[in-house]
Amino acid sequence: MQVLIWVLKFLIILSSIRLSLQESPACSDIDRAALLGFKAVIFQDTTGILASWVGKDCCDGGWEGIQCDPKTGRVTQLQLQRPEGDASIFMKGSLSPSLGDLRFLEVMIISGMKRIGGSIPESFSNLTSLTQLVLEDNVLEGNIPLSLGQLPFLMAISLSGNRLTGPIPSTFGNIRNIVQLTLARNFLEGPIPAGFKNLLRLQYLDLSHNSLSGFIPLYVGQLKNLKFLDFSNNQLSGEIPNSLGGLASLSDLSLSHNQLTGRIPDEIGHLKSLTSLSLSLNQLSGQIPETLSQLQNLWYLNLSRNALSDPLPTALDKGIPSLLSIDLSYNKLNLGTIPVWIRSRELSDVNLAGCNLGGTLPVFTQPKSLTSIDLSENHFTDGISNFFTRMSRLHKAKLSNNQLKSDLSMITLPTGLTSLDLHSNQLFGSLSSILNRTSNSMKTIDLTNNEISGSIPEFTEGSGLTLLNIGSNKITGQIPTSISNLVTLERLDISRNQVNGTIPASLGLLLKLQWLDISINALVGKIPVSLLDIEKLSHANFRANRLCGMIPQGRPLNTFPSQAYGHNLCLCGKPLPPCKGMDNER
């Protein structure tokens, strides 16, 4: 009896295995060959993904990134995505035309591989079941194939972050089901195709960071389902169409960094769903429309670097209740003082550079909300001692190009500050009084063109500084050997001071340094050979010191122009004339 029960159990297990095999057939030989064709033209794969593509069955779950239809054994999804943040992980090769044989493929994602180049194969026109095509952040070249416009079921295309050239295919206007179209960060040219007027289901359109030209088409206002529209960083001209006011579902609109002219249309105020509006870096003129006050959901407003003029609409006093970030910098505004409706709100970012503001620095009634403030290139006077006192969340502060007078030792800085720019003011006192009080979170400090005195202080380990500009002051003393502790430093400028002594050999330990200017000081001795170890150095200036001896021969030091070494005591060697009677070896 027990043997019979065991046999029955065995038969049940065997039957279930047979059923399982019937339900999940092995992958198609055609599909397997198509995938191996792709693998064959990937010459280097540090992701390790393709190492799993072994065996006869690409549908058994062992082939990473591959999914199949369990009933047919045909490949339906190919998803290869590189994890962000590690530059050593990539695939190098091209897209094999064999991928066009995956006739049942619905999703193709080959994203972020960084070194997959070549063109997009014409054979992709055979992928008639495709609903998603994502080839982002590779190095694909050439024109976008017209044949992609023949794929009837496509709902999402993203080819952003490549090197694609030529026009946007007019055939894309045939993809009536498309919801998302992203072609950003390429080298595409020509106008926005007229056929896009047929894409009535489109919700997300990103054509930013290309070289597109011509006008913004009037029909864009007919794409009623649009929620995201980004035409920024192109060469578009003409006026902003009034028809954009018909996009009731639009939440993000960016037309920045183009050549747009004329006024901001009143119809922008009809975009009730708008949360982000960026029109910066154009040639827009006239006044800011009062209708902007009607945008109840707007939290980000950037109108900087245009030719907008006074006065600001009075309706803004009570309008835009959700506003968190505002940038009106570099227009033709003569504000005089910061409006109360800006000073009294709970804003995170306030950017009013070049707005002809004057008097003493303003008092914000909600200072704890501020994370970034830019009041540079105005006419503020008096001190800044207590300006930052209650700005406990401030990360970035820029007050450069004013007439501010303060002793550095009297300035209170927030502990979380990462960027401080106070250049071109009338600040005085010792440099150590501010550098010794910055936290390890500080990344950039620019105190150029002030009246700062004293010596450069010693630097401790753990600093995160990437930029230190202290040029054009009255700083004396020597460059401390402890400057080697600034291991993350990328830019150092101590030019136009009274710094003396020798250049410390420890400066060569700053391996991330890209910009070095120690010109117009009183430095003596030789240029240390250790500086040859700074391979990333692309700019250096040793001019107008008292340096002597052979310039270390090797890259990058012997690649800089002779002007970088001029007006010294007795420097010689390439790029200057050869040394006479000296050891010409490194």
C-alpha positions in Angstrom: 0.0 0.0 0.0 2.8 2.4 0.9 4.5 1.6 -2.4 1.3 2.4 -4.3 1.0 5.8 -2.4 4.6 6.5 -3.3 4.0 5.6 -7.0 0.9 7.9 -7.0 2.9 10.7 -5.5 5.6 10.2 -8.1 3.1 10.2 -10.9 1.5 13.4 -9.6 4.9 15.1 -9.4 5.8 13.8 -12.9 2.5 15.1 -14.2 3.0 18.5 -12.7 6.5 18.7 -14.2 5.1 17.9 -17.6 2.3 20.5 -17.2 4.9 23.0 -16.1 7.0 22.2 -19.1 3.9 22.6 -21.3 3.0 25.9 -19.7 6.5 27.3 -19.8 8.2 26.2 -23.0 11.8 27.0 -23.6 12.6 30.3 -25.3 12.4 30.5 -29.1 15.6 29.7 -31.0 15.1 32.9 -33.0 14.9 35.0 -29.9 17.8 33.3 -28.3 19.9 33.9 -31.4 18.8 37.6 -31.5 20.0 38.1 -27.9 23.3 36.3 -28.4 23.8 38.5 -31.5 23.6 41.6 -29.2 25.9 40.0 -26.6 28.4 39.3 -29.4 28.9 43.0 -30.2 29.3 44.1 -26.6 33.1 43.9 -26.2 33.2 44.9 -22.6 30.6 44.4 -19.9 31.6 45.5 -16.4 27.9 45.2 -15.2 28.1 41.5 -15.2 24.6 41.2 -16.7 25.6 39.4 -19.9 27.6 36.8 -18.0 24.3 35.3 -17.0 23.2 34.8 -20.6 24.3 31.1 -20.9 22.4 27.9 -21.6 19.7 27.1 -24.1 16.7 28.5 -22.3 16.7 32.3 -22.1 13.2 32.2 -20.5 14.1 30.1 -17.4 14.8 33.2 -15.3 18.5 32.8 -15.4 19.1 35.4 -18.1 19.2 38.7 -16.3 17.0 41.4 -17.8 15.0 39.0 -19.9 11.3 38.2 -19.5 9.2 35.9 -21.6 5.6 35.1 -22.3 5.1 31.8 -20.3 2.6 30.5 -22.8 4.7 31.0 -26.0 8.3 31.2 -24.9 8.8 34.4 -26.8 10.8 37.2 -25.3 8.6 40.2 -24.4 11.0 42.3 -22.3 14.6 43.3 -22.5 15.6 45.5 -19.6 19.3 46.4 -19.1 19.7 49.3 -16.7 23.0 50.4 -15.3 23.0 51.4 -11.6 23.7 55.1 -11.1 26.7 56.5 -9.3 29.5 54.1 -10.3 31.4 55.2 -13.5 33.3 51.9 -13.6 30.1 50.0 -14.5 29.2 50.1 -18.2 28.8 48.2 -21.4 30.9 49.0 -24.4 29.8 48.0 -27.9 26.8 48.7 -30.2 23.2 47.8 -30.7 23.1 44.7 -32.9 20.5 44.7 -35.8 19.7 41.1 -34.6 17.5 42.7 -31.8 15.1 43.5 -34.6 14.3 39.8 -34.7 12.6 39.9 -31.3 9.2 40.2 -33.0 7.2 39.8 -29.8 9.2 42.3 -27.8 7.0 44.8 -25.9 9.6 46.6 -23.7 13.2 47.4 -24.7 15.2 49.3 -22.1 19.0 49.6 -22.6 19.7 52.6 -20.4 22.7 54.3 -18.8 25.4 52.0 -20.3 27.5 55.0 -21.2 29.6 53.3 -23.9 27.1 51.7 -26.2 27.5 53.6 -29.5 26.9 53.3 -33.2 23.5 54.0 -34.8 20.0 52.8 -33.9 19.5 49.9 -36.3 16.8 50.2 -39.0 15.8 46.7 -38.1 14.0 48.0 -35.0 11.1 48.8 -37.4 10.3 45.1 -37.2 9.5 45.4 -33.4 5.8 45.9 -34.1 4.7 44.8 -30.6 6.9 47.4 -28.9 5.2 49.7 -26.4 8.4 51.1 -24.7 11.7 52.0 -26.2 14.3 53.4 -23.8 17.8 53.9 -25.0 18.9 56.7 -22.6 22.4 57.7 -21.6 24.5 55.8 -24.1 26.7 57.3 -26.9 24.4 56.5 -29.8 25.1 58.5 -33.0 23.6 59.3 -36.3 20.0 60.2 -37.2 17.0 58.8 -35.5 15.5 56.2 -38.0 12.3 57.4 -39.7 11.1 53.8 -39.4 10.5 54.1 -35.7 7.4 56.1 -36.5 5.9 53.0 -38.0 5.7 51.2 -34.7 1.9 51.3 -34.0 1.8 50.5 -30.3 4.6 52.7 -28.9 3.5 54.5 -25.8 7.0 55.7 -24.6 10.2 56.7 -26.4 13.3 58.0 -24.6 16.5 58.5 -26.5 17.9 61.2 -24.2 21.5 61.6 -23.3 23.1 60.4 -26.5 24.9 62.0 -29.5 22.0 61.8 -32.0 22.0 64.3 -34.8 19.8 65.5 -37.6 16.1 66.4 -37.4 13.4 64.9 -35.3 11.7 62.3 -37.6 8.4 63.7 -39.1 7.1 60.1 -38.9 6.9 60.4 -35.1 3.6 62.3 -35.8 2.2 58.9 -36.7 2.6 57.3 -33.3 -0.9 58.2 -32.1 -0.7 56.2 -28.9 2.4 57.8 -27.5 2.2 59.2 -24.0 5.9 60.0 -23.3 8.5 61.4 -25.8 12.0 62.3 -24.5 14.7 63.3 -26.9 16.7 65.6 -24.5 20.5 66.0 -24.4 21.4 65.2 -28.0 22.4 67.3 -31.0 19.1 67.4 -32.9 18.5 70.2 -35.3 15.7 71.8 -37.3 12.1 72.6 -36.3 9.6 70.9 -34.0 7.7 68.7 -36.5 4.3 69.8 -37.6 3.1 66.2 -37.2 3.3 66.4 -33.5 -0.1 68.0 -33.6 -1.5 64.5 -34.0 -0.1 63.3 -30.6 -3.2 64.1 -28.7 -2.5 61.5 -25.9 1.0 63.0 -25.2 1.5 63.7 -21.5 5.3 64.2 -21.3 7.4 66.0 -24.0 11.1 66.7 -23.4 13.1 68.1 -26.3 15.5 70.1 -24.1 19.3 70.5 -24.6 19.4 70.2 -28.4 19.9 72.7 -31.2 16.3 72.9 -32.4 15.3 76.2 -34.1 12.2 77.9 -35.4 9.0 78.9 -33.6 7.1 77.1 -30.8 4.2 75.7 -32.8 0.8 77.1 -32.1 -0.7 73.6 -32.1 1.1 72.8 -28.8 -1.8 74.4 -27.0 -4.0 71.6 -28.5 -2.2 68.8 -26.8 -4.6 68.9 -23.9 -3.2 66.0 -22.0 0.3 67.5 -21.6 1.6 67.5 -18.0 5.3 68.1 -18.7 6.7 70.3 -21.4 10.4 71.1 -21.7 11.9 73.0 -24.7 14.7 74.6 -22.8 18.3 74.9 -24.0 17.6 75.1 -27.7 17.6 77.9 -30.3 13.9 78.5 -30.5 12.8 82.1 -31.5 9.7 84.1 -31.8 7.0 84.7 -29.2 5.5 82.4 -26.6 2.2 81.3 -28.1 -1.0 82.4 -26.3 -2.3 78.9 -27.1 -0.2 77.4 -24.3 -2.8 78.8 -21.9 -5.1 76.0 -22.9 -3.0 73.3 -21.3 -5.1 72.9 -18.2 -3.3 69.8 -17.0 0.3 71.2 -17.4 2.3 71.1 -14.2 5.9 71.8 -15.5 6.8 74.3 -18.2 10.4 75.2 -19.2 11.2 77.3 -22.2 14.5 78.7 -20.7 17.7 79.3 -22.6 16.3 80.0 -26.0 15.9 83.2 -28.1 12.3 83.9 -27.3 11.1 87.5 -27.6 8.0 89.6 -26.9 5.9 89.6 -23.7 5.0 86.8 -21.4 1.4 86.1 -22.5 -1.4 86.8 -20.0 -2.7 83.3 -20.9 0.0 81.7 -18.8 -2.2 82.6 -15.8 -4.7 80.1 -17.0 -2.5 77.1 -16.3 -4.2 76.2 -13.1 -2.2 73.0 -12.6 1.2 74.6 -13.1 3.8 74.0 -10.3 7.0 75.0 -12.1 7.6 77.8 -14.6 11.0 78.6 -16.1 11.4 81.2 -18.8 15.0 82.3 -18.0 17.7 83.2 -20.4 15.6 84.6 -23.2 14.9 88.1 -24.6 11.4 88.5 -23.1 10.4 92.1 -22.4 7.6 94.2 -20.9 6.1 93.7 -17.5 5.5 90.5 -15.6 1.8 89.7 -16.2 -0.6 90.2 -13.3 -2.3 86.9 -14.2 0.7 85.0 -12.7 -0.9 85.7 -9.3 -3.7 83.3 -10.2 -1.3 80.3 -10.3 -2.4 78.7 -7.0 -0.1 75.7 -7.3 3.0 77.3 -8.5 6.0 76.7 -6.2 9.0 77.4 -8.6 9.2 80.7 -10.7 12.3 81.6 -12.7 12.1 84.6 -15.0 15.8 85.5 -14.7 18.1 86.9 -17.4 15.5 88.6 -19.7 14.6 92.2 -20.3 11.5 92.4 -18.0 10.8 95.8 -16.6 9.0 97.6 -13.7 6.7 97.6 -12.0 6.0 94.3 -10.4 2.3 93.5 -10.4 0.6 94.5 -7.1 -1.5 91.3 -7.3 1.6 89.3 -6.5 1.3 90.6 -2.9 -1.5 88.0 -2.2 -1.1 85.7 -5.2 0.9 82.6 -5.8 0.3 81.2 -2.3 2.3 78.0 -2.9 5.5 79.8 -4.0 8.8 78.5 -2.5 11.4 79.5 -5.0 11.7 82.8 -7.0 14.3 84.1 -9.4 14.0 87.5 -10.9 17.7 88.2 -11.4 19.3 90.1 -14.2 16.3 91.8 -15.8 15.7 95.6 -16.2 14.0 95.8 -12.8 14.8 98.7 -10.4 13.3 97.3 -7.2 15.1 99.6 -4.8 14.1 97.4 -1.9 12.9 93.8 -1.7 9.1 93.7 -1.8 7.3 92.8 1.4 5.6 89.9 -0.2 9.0 88.3 -0.8 10.5 89.1 2.6 7.5 87.9 4.5 6.9 84.6 2.8 8.2 81.2 3.9 10.4 80.8 0.8 13.3 78.4 0.3 15.1 80.1 -2.5 15.3 83.9 -3.2 17.4 85.0 -6.2 17.3 88.8 -6.9 20.8 89.4 -8.3 21.2 92.5 -10.4 17.8 94.0 -9.4 19.1 97.4 -8.4 18.5 96.8 -4.7 20.2 99.1 -2.2 20.4 100.2 1.5 21.2 97.7 4.2 20.6 94.0 3.8 16.9 93.0 4.3 15.3 91.3 7.2 13.3 88.2 6.3 10.5 87.4 8.6 10.7 83.6 7.8 14.5 83.1 7.8 14.4 79.5 8.9 12.8 78.4 5.6 15.6 79.8 3.5 18.1 77.3 1.9 19.5 79.5 -0.9 19.8 83.3 -1.3 21.5 85.3 -4.1 21.5 89.1 -3.7 24.7 89.7 -5.7 25.4 92.6 -8.0 23.3 95.1 -6.2 24.1 98.2 -4.1 23.9 96.9 -0.5 26.0 98.8 2.0 26.8 98.5 5.7 27.6 95.1 7.4 26.5 91.5 7.2 27.4 90.4 10.7 23.9 89.3 11.8 22.4 88.7 8.4 22.7 84.9 8.5 22.0 84.5 12.2 18.5 82.9 12.0 19.0 81.2 8.6 19.5 77.8 10.2 18.8 75.8 7.0 20.8 77.9 4.6 23.1 76.0 2.2 24.0 78.6 -0.4 24.7 82.3 0.1 25.8 84.8 -2.6 26.2 88.4 -1.7 29.1 89.3 -4.1 29.5 92.6 -6.0 28.0 94.9 -3.4 29.5 97.5 -1.1 29.3 95.5 2.2 31.8 96.3 5.0 32.3 93.7 7.7 35.1 92.2 9.8 35.1 88.5 8.9 35.4 87.6 12.6 32.0 89.2 13.2 30.1 87.2 10.6 28.0 84.3 11.9 27.6 81.4 9.5 25.0 78.7 9.5 26.5 75.3 10.3 25.1 73.6 7.2 26.4 76.2 4.7 27.9 74.5 1.6 28.6 77.5 -0.6 29.6 81.1 0.4 30.3 83.8 -2.2 31.2 87.2 -0.8 33.7 88.3 -3.5 34.0 92.0 -4.6 32.9 93.7 -1.4 34.9 95.7 1.3 35.3 92.9 3.8 38.4 93.0 6.1 40.0 91.1 8.9 41.8 87.8 9.1 41.2 84.9 6.7 41.6 82.4 9.6 38.7 84.0 11.4 36.3 82.6 8.8 38.0 79.5 7.5 38.5 78.1 10.9 34.8 78.4 11.6 33.5 76.7 8.5 32.2 73.1 8.9 33.2 70.1 6.9 30.0 70.5 4.8 31.4 73.7 3.2 32.3 73.0 -0.5 33.0 76.4 -2.1 34.3 79.7 -0.6 34.9 82.8 -2.8 36.3 85.8 -0.9 38.1 87.3 -3.9 38.6 91.1 -4.3 38.2 92.3 -0.7 40.5 93.8 1.9 41.3 90.6 3.8 44.6 90.5 5.6 46.6 88.0 7.8 48.1 84.7 6.7 46.5 81.5 5.2 45.6 79.3 8.2 46.5 75.7 8.7 44.0 73.2 7.2 42.8 70.2 9.1 41.8 66.8 7.7 38.2 66.1 6.7 37.6 69.3 4.7 35.2 68.9 1.8 36.3 72.1 0.0 36.2 71.9 -3.8 36.8 75.7 -4.5 38.8 78.2 -2.5 39.2 81.7 -4.1 41.0 84.2 -2.0 42.7 86.2 -4.7 43.0 90.0 -4.8 43.3 90.7 -1.1 46.1 91.7 1.3 47.0 88.2 2.5 50.6 87.7 3.7 52.7 84.8 5.0 53.3 81.4 3.4 51.2 78.7 1.8 51.0 76.1 4.6 52.1 72.6 3.9 48.8 71.4 5.5 47.1 72.6 2.3 47.5 68.9 1.3 44.6 68.2 3.6 42.3 69.8 1.1 42.1 66.5 -0.9 38.8 67.3 -2.6 40.0 70.8 -3.9 39.4 71.4 -7.6 40.1 75.1 -7.8 42.6 77.3 -5.9 43.1 81.0 -6.5 45.4 83.0 -4.2 46.6 85.4 -6.9 47.2 89.1 -6.3 48.2 89.0 -2.7 51.5 89.3 -0.8 52.1 85.6 -0.1 55.8 84.7 0.2 58.0 81.7 0.9 58.2 78.7 -1.4 55.5 76.6 -3.1 55.1 73.6 -0.8 55.7 70.2 -2.3 52.6 69.0 -0.5 50.5 71.0 -3.1 51.2 68.1 -5.5 49.0 65.9 -3.3 45.9 67.7 -4.4 45.2 65.2 -7.2 41.8 66.6 -8.0 43.0 70.1 -8.7 42.0 71.5 -12.1 42.6 75.2 -11.7 45.6 76.8 -9.9 46.4 80.5 -9.8 49.2 81.7 -7.5 50.3 84.6 -9.7 51.3 88.1 -8.6 52.7 87.3 -5.2 56.2 87.1 -3.7 56.9 83.4 -3.9 60.5 82.2 -4.3 62.4 79.0 -5.0 61.5 76.3 -7.6 58.2 75.0 -8.8 57.9 71.6 -7.1 58.3 68.5 -9.3 55.4 67.0 -7.3 53.0 69.2 -9.2 53.5 66.8 -12.2 51.3 64.3 -10.2 48.3 66.6 -10.7 47.1 65.0 -14.0 43.8 66.8 -14.0 45.3 70.3 -13.9 44.0 72.2 -17.0 44.9 75.7 -15.9 47.9 77.1 -13.9 49.4 80.5 -13.5 52.7 81.2 -11.8 53.3 84.6 -13.3 54.8 87.6 -11.6 56.6 86.0 -8.6 60.3 85.5 -7.8 60.5 81.8 -8.8 63.7 80.4 -10.3 65.0 77.1 -11.8 63.7 74.7 -14.3 60.0 74.2 -14.9 59.4 70.5 -14.1 59.4 68.9 -17.5 56.3 66.8 -18.1 52.6 67.0 -18.5 50.7 69.1 -17.5 53.2 71.8 -16.6 55.0 72.0 -19.9 51.7 72.3 -21.8 50.8 75.7 -20.4 51.6 78.8 -22.4 54.7 80.8 -21.6 52.6 83.6 -20.2 51.8 81.4 -17.2 55.5 81.5 -16.1 56.4 85.1 -17.2 57.8 87.9 -15.0 59.7 85.6 -12.6 63.3 85.8 -11.4 64.9 83.0 -13.5 62.5 80.3 -14.6 63.6 78.2 -17.6 62.7 75.1 -19.6 59.8 74.4 -21.8 57.6 76.4 -22.5 60.3 79.0 -21.7 63.8 79.0 -23.3 66.1 76.2 -22.2 68.1 76.4 -19.0 71.8 77.3 -19.5 74.4 75.6 -17.5 71.8 73.7 -15.3 70.7 70.1 -15.0 68.0 69.6 -17.7 66.7 66.5 -16.2 63.5 66.3 -14.4 
